[in-house]
Amino acid sequence: MAEIKKTVTTSQNQGVSETGAQVHQETHKVGTEITGDGKSMITNGIWYLVGFIEIILILRFILKLFGANPINSFVDLVYSITGVLTGPFDSIFGVVQQTAGNVSSVFEPSILVAGAVYALIGWGIVKLLSLDRPAAE
């Protein structure tokens, strides 16, 4: 979490105006500066990585569910990248496959399990980095 530094400047003016009336004026200036620290940058990097992994896993899930053509270069790229990520979870559940004409739709629950596991791992790492931080006020 970023550090927030506040600077408060106070000035008071008292005196008599040109008309002879008593004048009392106060000015408060508050300046706020937000600075990042190393842990914040690492935490943000972890969340961006987890977000990217989740997005490509969701893309794989949708492509498999709608029976995308695996010969297509984009679909093949997505399958090859995410195949590494879902590999450890592939044998947890059976795969349900439906065929309608020449389109083969596949429901792979292992993709959903992989997404949940990677999100939990990312959350755990972020929490581990923030153990020594004071609670936000």
N, C-alpha and C positions, 0 to 999 in steps of 0.2 A: 504494500500500500504506500502511496506517495506521502511524503511528509508535507504538512501544511504549516507555513510560518506566517504569523500575523504581526504586523507592525502598526501600532496605534500611536498617533500623534495628536496631542490636545493643545489648544492655545486659547487663551482668554484675553479679551480686550474690554476694558472698562474706562469710562470717561464721560465727557460731556460733549454733546453734539453742538453744531453751530447755532442751533436755536435755544440752547441752554438746557435741553432735556437730558436726563441721566441715561446713558447707553451701557448695556451689558450684552456682549456678544461672545458666544462660545463656538468654536469650530472643532469638530472631531474628524480626523482623517484616518481611515483604516485601510491599510494596504495588505493584500494577501498574496503570498507567493507559494506556488506548489512546486516542489522539487521531487524528482523521482530518485529512487535508490536502486541498487542492483537487484534486490529481491523482487521488486515490482517489475522490472524488466524481464526477469526470468519467469515470473508468474505469468505475465502477459504472453510470453513466448510459448509457454506450456499450453495455455488456453487456446492460442492460435493453432498450434499443432494438433491438439485434440479436436478442435473445430474442423480443421481440414480433414482429419481422419474420419470424423463423423459424416461429413458431407460426401466424401467419396464412397463410404460404406452405404449411405442412403442411396446414392446414385447406382451402386451395384445392385442393391435390393430392388430398386424400381426397374432397372434394365432386365434383371432376371425374371421379375414378376410379369412384365409385359412381353417377355420372349424376344428380346432384342437379338439381332443377327450377330453371332459371335465372330463372324468373318470380317465384319466392319472394323476398320482400324481403331476408331475411337472406343468402341465397345471392347475390343480386344485389349486396348491399353488399360481401360478401367478394370477389366477382369484380371489382368496380370498384376497390376499394382495391388488390388485389394485381395487377390488370392493369397498373398503372403500374410495379410492381416487376418483373414478368416481361416487360414489353414489349421491353426490349433483347435478350432471350434467345429470343424466340419463333421466330425463323427459323433457329436453330441446328440443330434436329432436326425431322423430320417428326412429325406428330401421328397417333397410332394411335387409331382410333375403332371401337368395337364397338356394335352395336345389337341389343338383345334385346327384342322387343315395342315398347313406346313409351319404353323407358329406353335412353339413349345414354351409354355409358361412354367416357371419353376419357383416354388416357394421355399426359400432357405432360411429357417429360423436361426441358423448359426450366424448369419449376418447380424441379426438383431442382438444376439448374445455377445458377439464381438464388439458391437457398438457400445453396449452397456458396460462391458468389462473395461474397454479403453477409456470411457468417460469416468469410471470409478478410479482407475489408475491415475488419470490426470488430476482428479479431485484430491486423491490421497497425497500426491506429490506436492500440490499447491498447499494443502493443509500442513504438511510436514515442513515446508519452507516458512510458514507463518506461525509456528509454535511459540517463538519467543517474542512476538509482537504484542504490545498492549491492545486491549479492546478499544475499538473506536468510541469516541465520546459523542 
